[in-house]
């Protein structure tokens, strides 16, 4: 009678551990997001209030909980803590939990979590600075290609094709846009980001990402451009839309292609 309950205990413990680990890593990601664009070390000094500079005690640096306990304010100066800190921690924790529920302790778990983590960090930095650091995207390309030797989901040749297609497509679009409009439409960071996405997801992931990012970009960007008053001249980061498309492929891409080929094409 108690066997199902006993068998579920390790699974529940694993889910709790994955959520906590994801939140802790999310706290570190916040440090990277804040310091990397400023050229500061992500290791030293320890966490500090960005307003008053006081060092944070360990009990004030507990992911998710400290923000709630402190009421979203610094204990020392009372300055408001950005909602982004618990948001990044929560997203990272949820990603870790969902991926653990999907793969358990399979090697695909750390591969996809690292990929999603890179996308999360890049998204937040791009929103802040309108730039995608090469120090994240270029090593990300190498990581994605290296992981292709460790997972049955993508061959090394598929990863290389994804890199070539991702980087090549956006490079071509950027050149054509410049020739037509005589100004930069896509930055080099977006090109390298799509190449990184291709390294992890292959050519299907690149196509799916372009489709989702383009549609979501139009839906979200047009109202923002209209509100800004600058029309099509408004500058918006495209990295977050690419990240949204890539994460969507991680969770639903295979289902989409199965539906497309089986239902629409009858294959």
C-alpha positions as CSV (number, residue, x, y, z in Angstrom):
1,X,0.0,0.0,0.0
2,X,2.8,2.4,0.8
3,X,5.1,1.5,-2.1
4,X,3.9,4.3,-4.5
5,X,4.4,6.9,-1.7
6,X,7.9,5.6,-0.8
7,X,8.9,5.5,-4.5
8,X,7.8,9.1,-5.0
9,X,10.0,10.4,-2.1
10,X,13.3,10.5,-4.1
11,X,11.5,12.2,-7.0
12,X,10.0,14.9,-4.7
13,X,13.4,15.4,-3.1
14,X,15.0,15.7,-6.5
15,X,12.5,18.3,-7.6
16,X,13.1,20.4,-4.4
17,X,16.8,20.1,-4.8
18,X,16.7,21.2,-8.5
19,X,14.5,24.2,-7.7
20,X,16.8,25.3,-4.9
21,X,19.9,24.8,-7.0
22,X,18.3,26.7,-9.8
23,X,17.5,29.6,-7.5
24,X,21.0,29.7,-6.1
25,X,22.5,29.8,-9.6
26,X,19.9,32.5,-10.5
27,X,21.4,34.6,-7.7
28,X,24.8,34.2,-9.3
29,X,23.4,35.1,-12.7
30,X,22.2,38.4,-11.2
31,X,25.8,39.2,-10.3
32,X,26.9,38.4,-13.9
33,X,24.1,40.5,-15.4
34,X,25.0,43.5,-13.2
35,X,28.8,43.3,-13.4
36,X,29.7,41.9,-16.7
37,X,28.6,45.0,-18.8
38,X,30.5,47.2,-16.3
39,X,33.7,45.2,-16.8
40,X,33.8,44.2,-13.1
41,X,34.8,40.9,-11.6
42,X,32.0,38.5,-11.1
43,X,33.9,36.9,-8.2
44,X,35.1,39.7,-6.0
45,X,34.0,41.6,-4.1
46,X,31.0,39.8,-2.6
47,X,27.4,40.9,-3.1
48,X,26.8,44.5,-2.3
49,X,23.9,46.9,-2.4
50,X,24.2,48.8,-5.7
51,X,22.9,52.0,-4.0
52,X,24.9,52.3,-0.8
53,X,27.7,49.8,-1.5
54,X,27.3,48.0,1.8
55,X,28.2,44.3,1.8
56,X,25.2,41.9,2.0
57,X,25.2,39.4,4.9
58,X,24.6,35.8,4.0
59,X,21.1,36.0,5.5
60,X,20.3,38.9,3.3
61,X,21.4,37.0,0.2
62,X,19.1,34.0,0.3
63,X,17.6,33.6,-3.2
64,X,13.9,34.6,-3.3
65,X,13.4,34.5,0.5
66,X,15.6,37.5,1.4
67,X,13.7,39.8,-1.1
68,X,10.4,38.8,0.6
69,X,11.7,39.1,4.1
70,X,13.3,42.6,3.4
71,X,10.2,43.8,1.7
72,X,12.2,44.5,-1.5
73,X,14.4,47.1,0.2
74,X,18.1,47.2,1.3
75,X,18.5,46.6,5.1
76,X,21.1,49.4,5.3
77,X,19.9,52.3,3.2
78,X,16.3,51.3,2.5
79,X,16.7,51.7,-1.3
80,X,14.4,49.6,-3.4
81,X,15.8,46.3,-4.7
82,X,15.0,45.8,-8.4
83,X,12.3,43.2,-9.0
84,X,14.6,41.7,-11.6
85,X,16.7,40.0,-8.8
86,X,13.9,37.7,-7.6
87,X,12.6,37.4,-11.2
88,X,15.9,36.0,-12.5
89,X,16.1,33.7,-9.5
90,X,12.6,32.4,-10.0
91,X,13.0,31.8,-13.7
92,X,16.3,29.9,-13.1
93,X,14.6,27.8,-10.4
94,X,11.6,27.0,-12.6
95,X,13.8,26.1,-15.5
96,X,15.9,23.7,-13.3
97,X,12.7,22.1,-11.9
98,X,11.0,21.7,-15.3
99,X,14.1,20.2,-16.9
100,X,14.6,17.9,-14.0
101,X,11.0,16.7,-14.3
102,X,11.6,16.1,-18.0
103,X,15.0,14.4,-17.9
104,X,15.8,13.4,-14.3
105,X,19.5,12.9,-13.9
106,X,20.0,12.3,-17.7
107,X,23.0,14.2,-19.2
108,X,20.6,16.2,-21.3
109,X,19.6,18.0,-18.1
110,X,22.8,20.1,-17.6
111,X,23.2,20.7,-21.3
112,X,19.8,22.3,-21.7
113,X,20.0,24.1,-18.4
114,X,23.3,25.7,-19.3
115,X,21.8,26.7,-22.7
116,X,18.7,28.2,-21.1
117,X,20.9,30.0,-18.4
118,X,23.0,31.6,-21.1
119,X,19.9,32.8,-22.9
120,X,18.5,34.2,-19.6
121,X,21.7,36.1,-18.8
122,X,22.0,37.4,-22.4
123,X,18.4,38.5,-22.4
124,X,18.7,40.6,-19.3
125,X,22.0,42.2,-20.4
126,X,20.6,43.0,-23.8
127,X,17.5,44.6,-22.2
128,X,19.8,46.8,-20.1
129,X,22.5,47.7,-22.6
130,X,21.3,46.8,-26.1
131,X,24.4,44.7,-26.5
132,X,25.1,41.0,-26.3
133,X,28.6,40.3,-24.9
134,X,30.9,38.3,-27.1
135,X,32.2,36.7,-23.9
136,X,28.9,34.8,-23.6
137,X,27.9,34.1,-27.1
138,X,31.2,33.0,-28.6
139,X,32.1,30.5,-25.8
140,X,28.4,29.5,-26.1
141,X,28.9,28.5,-29.7
142,X,31.9,26.3,-28.7
143,X,29.9,24.8,-25.8
144,X,27.0,23.9,-28.0
145,X,29.3,22.3,-30.5
146,X,31.1,20.4,-27.8
147,X,27.9,19.1,-26.2
148,X,26.8,17.7,-29.6
149,X,29.4,14.9,-29.0
150,X,27.7,14.1,-25.6
151,X,24.0,14.0,-26.6
152,X,22.1,11.7,-29.0
153,X,19.7,14.6,-29.8
154,X,22.1,16.4,-32.0
155,X,25.1,15.2,-34.0
156,X,28.2,17.3,-34.4
157,X,27.4,17.8,-38.1
158,X,23.9,19.0,-37.1
159,X,25.5,21.4,-34.7
160,X,27.9,22.8,-37.3
161,X,25.0,23.2,-39.8
162,X,23.0,25.1,-37.1
163,X,26.0,27.4,-36.5
164,X,26.4,28.1,-40.2
165,X,22.7,28.6,-40.9
166,X,22.1,30.7,-37.8
167,X,25.1,33.0,-38.3
168,X,24.8,33.0,-42.1
169,X,21.1,33.9,-42.3
170,X,21.3,36.8,-39.9
171,X,24.5,38.0,-41.5
172,X,22.9,38.0,-44.9
173,X,19.8,39.9,-43.5
174,X,22.1,42.4,-41.8
175,X,24.0,43.1,-45.1
176,X,20.8,43.4,-47.1
177,X,19.2,45.7,-44.6
178,X,22.3,48.0,-44.6
179,X,22.3,48.1,-48.4
180,X,18.7,49.1,-48.5
181,X,18.4,51.4,-45.5
182,X,22.1,52.5,-45.2
183,X,22.1,51.8,-41.5
184,X,22.6,48.9,-39.2
185,X,19.4,46.8,-38.6
186,X,20.9,43.7,-36.8
187,X,23.9,43.9,-34.6
188,X,26.8,41.5,-34.6
189,X,25.6,40.3,-31.2
190,X,22.3,39.0,-32.7
191,X,24.2,37.1,-35.4
192,X,26.5,35.4,-32.9
193,X,23.5,34.6,-30.6
194,X,21.7,32.9,-33.4
195,X,24.8,31.0,-34.3
196,X,25.0,29.9,-30.6
197,X,21.4,28.8,-30.8
198,X,22.2,26.8,-33.9
199,X,25.1,25.1,-32.1
200,X,22.8,23.9,-29.4
201,X,19.6,23.2,-31.4
202,X,20.7,22.5,-35.0
203,X,19.0,23.8,-38.2
204,X,15.5,23.0,-37.0
205,X,16.0,25.0,-33.9
206,X,17.3,28.0,-36.0
207,X,14.3,27.9,-38.3
208,X,11.9,27.6,-35.3
209,X,13.7,30.4,-33.4
210,X,13.5,32.8,-36.4
211,X,9.8,32.1,-36.8
212,X,8.9,32.6,-33.2
213,X,11.2,35.6,-32.6
214,X,9.8,37.3,-35.7
215,X,6.2,36.8,-34.8
216,X,6.6,37.7,-31.2
217,X,8.8,40.6,-32.1
218,X,6.2,42.1,-34.4
219,X,3.4,41.6,-31.8
220,X,5.4,43.2,-29.0
221,X,7.6,45.7,-31.0
222,X,4.8,47.5,-32.9
223,X,2.9,48.7,-29.8
224,X,6.3,49.7,-28.1
225,X,7.3,51.7,-31.2
226,X,4.0,53.4,-31.4
227,X,4.2,54.4,-27.7
228,X,7.7,55.7,-28.1
229,X,6.6,58.2,-30.8
230,X,9.7,57.3,-33.0
231,X,7.9,54.7,-35.2
232,X,10.1,52.3,-37.0
233,X,13.2,54.4,-36.0
234,X,12.9,53.0,-32.4
235,X,15.8,50.8,-31.3
236,X,14.7,47.6,-29.6
237,X,16.9,44.7,-28.5
238,X,16.2,41.6,-30.5
239,X,18.1,39.2,-28.3
240,X,15.2,38.6,-25.9
241,X,13.0,37.5,-28.8
242,X,15.6,35.1,-30.1
243,X,15.9,33.7,-26.6
244,X,12.2,33.3,-26.4
245,X,12.2,31.4,-29.6
246,X,15.1,29.2,-28.6
247,X,13.6,28.3,-25.2
248,X,10.2,27.6,-26.9
249,X,12.0,25.1,-29.2
250,X,13.6,23.4,-26.2
251,X,10.2,22.6,-24.8
252,X,7.9,22.5,-27.8
253,X,10.0,22.5,-30.9
254,X,9.9,18.7,-31.5
255,X,6.1,18.6,-31.1
256,X,5.8,21.5,-33.6
257,X,7.8,19.7,-36.3
258,X,6.0,16.5,-35.6
259,X,2.7,18.2,-36.1
260,X,3.9,20.1,-39.1
261,X,5.2,17.1,-41.0
262,X,2.5,14.6,-39.9
263,X,-0.6,16.8,-40.0
264,X,0.1,19.5,-42.7
265,X,2.3,17.4,-45.0
266,X,1.0,14.0,-44.2
267,X,4.5,12.6,-43.8
